[in-house]
């Protein structure tokens, strides 16, 4: 298991009370087996979810004053979804730091999306309890700012992720993908588009944007990131 000092470096935050970080990384299966005095991370996950929701809402309102309440809710829902948060947990290698029970260890708990997302939110709560809101705000900004900027300003998408995704799939002789518009909300001058990337009938990624093209690019980027971290998930002909 990696040293917690390495995680603190990645978080860019040094804990005054390291036990908070340990608790954030302790799954209930381990706590029950070992009677861990600090307990498990379930309460911290609950708090972290609330802190994250507040910070994302605050960030969205400040950076997107023209979006309606419905649009803000849709963007927030996408940003705090498990499918999105698991990327940040993987960037931090949280699976390598988890304290798991024997059963979870044997069944691949270190790579389970639910456990990684819970740990990510618990770590946010641990930082909040240890150092207040501002260090959590800084970490949240670092992770989410590129996505929020992309939604606010489609011109930020300087890369053609759709072409890059197609090239990856062609190289693997994979089936053709489709971009499916799943929703279109808001007035004509400020619409919000949601698009899914569908491969062999299965949704593999989703994206949001103020134009349909921007949403497709965002979805393609998400699919590329998934295939980068899970190349075995690309079906071949």
Buried (B, 14 or more C-beta within 10 A) or exposed (E): EEEBEEBBEEBEBEBEEBEBBBBBBBBBBBBEBEEBEEEBBBEBBBBBBEBBBBBBBEBBEEBBEEBBEEBBBBBBBBBBEBBBBBBBBBEBBBBEBBBBBEEBBEEEBBEBEEBBBBBBBBBBBBBBBBBEBEBBBBBBEEBBEEBBEBBBEBEBBEEEBBEBBBEBBEEBEBBEBEBBEEEEBBEEEEBBBBBBBBBEEEBBBBBBBBEBBBBBBBBBBBBBBBBEEEEEEBBEE
